[in-house]
Amino acid sequence: MSRIIITHLTFIGENVEPARVEFGRNLTLVHGPSDTGKSFIVDALDFMMGAKDLKDIPERKGYSTVLLGLESPEGYCITLSRSTYGGDFNVYYKDIRQGPLPIPNYSLKPQHALKDTSNISYFFLHKINLVNKKVRKNKYGATNALSFRDIVRFCVIDETSMQSEKSPVLTGQRAVKTKEISVFKLLLQGEDDSDITETVPPKERSIVKHAKLELIDALSESIKGKISTDINDKNLEKELKKINILIEEKSHLISNILTNRNEI
């Protein structure tokens, strides 16, 4: 897995001096008394990694844009900019720490999209070589495409999470426990769940089996209605051919129905 280095977090706006936190290449420790902005720094980093909203505090007044400085795995500087009110990201292939901002190289949407590369999730996943990875989401082997939002909480950790007694791997939500474990396994081992074969839950298997039986019964009745009841030695061969043709037609129909069901 490749590494992205955060170099700075900067707030800019008209008629205000830039407010900046600079980060070291190895470890940056932010400390101070309560209500001095430590949690807001964590919140702003999360915001610049795809979170929807930025916490509104009095000290934010006058600042309209957030800049996040990065060093790519290849060693060149990148700056992401975003309005403090949210929306799209602008990308610049240079280190920018004040306004006015130049024309961006390109823009990115905030929402992850599986078949769209123009979003912030794909941007980060591409930089750390985790594009097109899948993670298991339940015990039946169903998978989801990995989003960068799945791993942000391993990158940005606040004081409350550090002091919590629960595992840092889990959020405590039972519905996503399997997925959270799968994401952590991916980060540790570098292997995703693309090769897992999904199984059908027992309840769904029962429904499908019952539907198949009903379909076979309906097709049997249909075939019976088309077969002549007046069978003797003369037309036996003729009726047998007719039966074989009907069986072949209905078998093809069943195959198409099962294919459609699997796709759905």
N, C-alpha and C positions, 0 to 999 in steps of 0.2 A: 504494500500500500504506500503510495506517495504521500508527501507531506506538504501542507500549506502553512506558511508562517504569517500570523497577523502582525503587522508592523505598527499600525496606529488606528485609533478611533477618533474622528474629528467631527465636531458640530460647527457649521458655518451659517451665516445669515447676514443680512444687510445691517450696517450700523452697530455690529457687535464683533468683538474680537473672537477669532476661532478658539474653541474649547477642545483641548486634545488630551488624550491619554496615549502614551507611547509604550509599546510592548517590546520586551527583550526577546532574543532568539530562543532562549531556553526556558526561562521562568520569569513571570512578572507577578509580584505580590502587591495587591491593592489592599491597603489597610487604613484604618481611621475610625473615629467615633461614629456612633449611630447617626443616621440621617445626614450623611455627608456625600452620598451619591454612589456608594460601592455597588448596591443592588441595581442602581440605574445603569451602571456600566454593563453589568451582565445582561440586563434587559435590552440594552441597545445592541449588544453583540448578537443576541438572539434575533432581534428585529432585522439586522443586516444579514442574517442567515435564513430568512424566509418567514419569520413570524409575522402575523397579520398587523398587530398594533404595537405602538411604542408608548410606554407609560408617560402620561402627561404630568409633569412636575413644574412648579413655578420657575425653576431655574432654566427651563427649556424655552421660555419666552424669548422671541426674537431670533431663534435659530430655526431655519427652514429646511436644512439639508444635513444628512448624515453621510460622512465619508468613512469607508473602511479600507485601510491599506493592507495589501497582501503581497507576499512574495511567493510566486508560483514554484512548483517542484523543479522547473527548469531554471529558476533563479532570476526571472525578470519581475518587475514591479507591476502590480495591477491595483487600480482603485475602483471600488464600487461606490456609487452614490445613490441615495434614495431620499425622497421627501419625508420629513418627520411625520407626515400624515399618511404614509404608506404608499402603495402603488408599485409601479415597475421600478426596476433597477437599471442604472446606466453603468456601462463598463468602459474603463479607460486603461490603455496599456501604458500607464505612467504613474508616478507617485504624485498625487495631488493632495495638498493639505490646506488649501484656501481657495476662495472664489476670486473672480468669476470663473465658472467652469467652462472648459472648451467643449467642442462637439464630441459626443461619445463615440467610441468605436462601434458599439451596438447596445441594444437594450434587452432586458430579460424580464419575463413575467414572474410574479411571485409564486404562482401555483404550480405544483408538480404535475406534469402531464406525460403519460407513458410514451406517446408517439411524437412528442414535441421536444426539440432540443433547446428552444429559446426560453428557458426558464431557469431560475436560480438554483433549483435542485439539481438539474442536469449539469449546470456549470460546476458546482462543487464536486458532484460525483465523478465527473469526467476528470477533474484535476487529481483526484485521489484513486483513480482507476477502479471505480465501483459502479460503472454504468452497466445497465441491463442485468443486475443481480436480482435474484428472487429470494424471498424469505418465507418460511412456512408460517401459516397463520392459525392452523388448528390441527387437531390430532388425526384428521383424515387426509392430511397431506396437501390441502389447498394452499396456494402460495399467492403472495402479493409482490409486485415490483418494488424494489427498495427505493425509498425516497430519502433525500438528505435530511428531512425532518425526523426520520427514524433514528438518526445518529447524532443530531445536534445536542441532545442532552448529555452525551458523552464528551462533547467538546466544550460546552458552556455549563458550568456547575455553580449554583449559588450556595450561599452559606447554609440555608435551610436544608438543602439536599445533603450537604456534607455532615450535618449534625443528626440527620434522620437515622433511626434504628433499622429501617427496612433496607433491603438490598438496593444498591445503586443501579442494578441492572433492571429492576422492575419499578413500575409506577404505582403498582397496587391495584390496577384495573384488571380484573379477571379476564375480561373479553379480549385483551391484547397480550396476555402473559406469554402465550406460545410464541407470538411474533417477536416480543421483546427479547426472549431467550435466543431466538434464531438470529436476530440482529447482532447480539453480543457474541454469539458463536462465529458469525461471519467476520467480525472485527478481530477476534482472537486467532482464528484458523485460516482466514482468507478464502474459505469455501462457502458458497451459497447453497440454496436448496433447489436449484434448477432440475436436478436429476430425480427428485422425489416424484413418485407416481401417486396421483390422488385416488383415494378409494371413495366409494359411494357410502354415505352413512346408512346404517341398518334401516331406519325409517324410510329413507328414500328408495333403498333397494326393494323394500316390501311394496311400495307404491308402484314402482316400475314393473315388478313381477306380476302384480295384480293387473296392471294395464296390458301387459303382454298376453296374459291369459284371456282377457276380455277381447283383445284384438283377434287372437286365434279362433275363439268361439264365433266371433262375428264373421270372419273369413270362411270358417267351416260352413256356417249357415248359408253364406253367399254361394259357395261352391255347390252345396247340396241342391240349391234351387236351380242351378244351371245344368245339372246332370239329369238326363232322361231317366225316368223310373221304369220305362219299358225296355229292359235290357234282355236280349236273348243271344243266342250263339252268333247270329248274323251281325249285330251291331256292337258286340262286346269290344272288339278291337277299336272301332271308331270312337266309342265312349271313353276307352282307356286313353287314347291319344288326346281327347278333349280334356280329360282330367289332368294329364301331365302338363298340358299347355296352361291350364288355369293355375296349377301349383307353381309353375315357373313364374307366371305373372304376379301372383300374390307374394311369392318369396322375394321378388324384386321390390315390390311395394313395401314389404316389411323392412327390407334392408335400407331403403330410402328413409323410412320413418325413424329407424334407429340412428341413422347418420344425423338426421336433423335434430333428434333429441340430444345426442352427444354434443353437437355444436351449441345448442341452447344451454 
